[in-house]
Amino acid sequence: MTTDSLSAQIQRALAHDVHSGYTAHDVLNAVIDGDMQLWTNGESVIVTQLIKEPRAVRLHFFVAAGDLQEIQELYPEVEAWGRGMGATSATFIGRKGWARTFLTREEGWNTTLALFEKGL
C-alpha cells in the first residue's frame, strides 16, 4: 500500500467521524511518533491507540477502512497484539453499520453507550 493510498483510506474513514479533529496527516504523524499503531492488509487499514488508564489498558480502534474482508483477516492479529500489550478491553466509535458486521456476529462486540451531540 502506498503512502498516498494509505492516506486516502484514513481520510475516507475520518470523513465519517464528525467528532474527530484529525486529518490523515495527523494520524500518520501519530503513528510515526509512536502514539498510534498502523496495521495494513491489502488495501485496508486499521489504526489503533493504547489508552493507559489508572487501573487498566484499553485497545482503542481509532480508524478502520477499506475492504471488510481484509479488515476481518487483520483483526485477530491486532487484538492479540493489544492483549500482549496488557489491554483488558477494546473500544471503537463508528457508524451504526458496524453493528451488522463480523464484530457483533463473531467477535462479541456490544453497544454500551450512545453518543449525544449538540453544537455550540
C-alpha positions in Angstrom: 0.0 0.0 0.0 1.5 3.4 -1.0 1.6 6.3 1.3 -1.0 8.1 -0.9 -3.5 5.2 -0.8 -2.9 4.8 2.9 -3.6 8.5 3.5 -6.7 8.3 1.3 -8.1 5.3 3.2 -7.6 7.0 6.5 -9.1 10.3 5.2 -12.2 8.5 3.9 -12.7 6.9 7.3 -12.2 10.2 9.1 -14.7 11.9 6.8 -17.4 9.9 8.6 -16.2 10.9 12.1 -17.7 14.4 12.6 -16.2 14.4 16.2 -12.6 14.0 15.1 -10.3 16.9 14.8 -7.8 14.7 13.0 -6.7 14.7 9.4 -4.9 11.7 7.7 -1.7 13.7 8.1 -2.3 14.0 11.9 -2.9 10.2 12.2 0.2 9.3 10.2 2.3 11.6 12.3 0.8 10.0 15.5 1.9 6.6 14.0 5.4 7.9 13.3 5.6 9.4 16.9 4.5 6.0 18.3 1.2 7.3 19.8 -0.8 5.2 17.4 -0.3 1.8 15.6 -0.8 1.2 11.9 -2.0 -2.2 10.6 -2.5 -2.9 6.9 -3.8 -5.8 4.8 -4.0 -5.3 1.0 -5.8 -2.0 0.5 -7.2 -1.9 4.1 -6.0 -0.2 7.2 -6.6 -0.3 11.0 -5.2 2.4 13.3 -5.2 1.7 17.0 -4.2 3.5 20.2 -3.3 2.1 23.5 -5.2 4.1 26.1 -3.5 3.8 29.5 -5.8 4.4 32.4 -5.0 4.3 36.1 -6.2 0.8 36.5 -6.4 -0.6 33.0 -5.1 -0.5 29.5 -7.6 -0.3 26.6 -7.0 -1.0 23.0 -8.9 1.7 21.0 -9.6 1.1 17.3 -9.2 4.6 16.0 -9.8 4.0 12.3 -10.7 1.0 10.2 -11.1 1.5 6.4 -11.0 -0.5 3.2 -12.3 -3.9 2.4 -14.3 -5.5 5.2 -12.9 -9.0 4.4 -9.3 -7.6 4.6 -10.1 -5.9 7.9 -11.6 -9.1 9.3 -8.5 -11.0 8.3 -6.3 -8.4 10.1 -8.4 -8.1 13.2 -7.2 -11.2 15.2 -3.5 -10.0 14.9 -4.4 -6.5 16.1 -6.5 -7.9 19.0 -3.8 -10.4 20.0 -1.2 -7.6 19.9 -3.4 -5.5 22.2 -3.8 -8.3 24.7 0.0 -8.8 24.6 0.4 -5.1 25.5 -1.7 -5.6 28.6 -5.1 -4.4 27.2 -8.0 -5.9 29.0 -10.7 -4.2 26.9 -11.2 -2.8 23.4 -13.3 0.1 22.2 -14.2 1.9 19.0 -16.6 4.6 17.9 -18.2 4.1 14.5 -21.2 4.3 12.2 -24.2 2.2 13.1 -23.4 -0.1 10.2 -20.5 -1.6 12.1 -23.1 -3.3 14.3 -24.0 -5.5 11.3 -20.5 -6.8 10.7 -18.4 -9.7 11.9 -17.6 -7.7 15.0 -21.0 -8.3 16.6 -21.8 -11.6 14.9 -18.5 -13.3 15.6 -16.2 -11.2 17.9 -18.5 -10.4 20.8 -18.7 -6.6 20.5 -21.7 -4.9 22.1 -23.0 -1.4 22.1 -22.6 0.0 25.6 -23.0 3.8 25.2 -24.7 6.2 22.9 -23.1 9.5 21.9 -25.2 12.6 22.1 -24.1 15.8 20.5 -25.1 19.4 20.4 -23.3 22.2 18.5 -22.4 25.3 20.5 
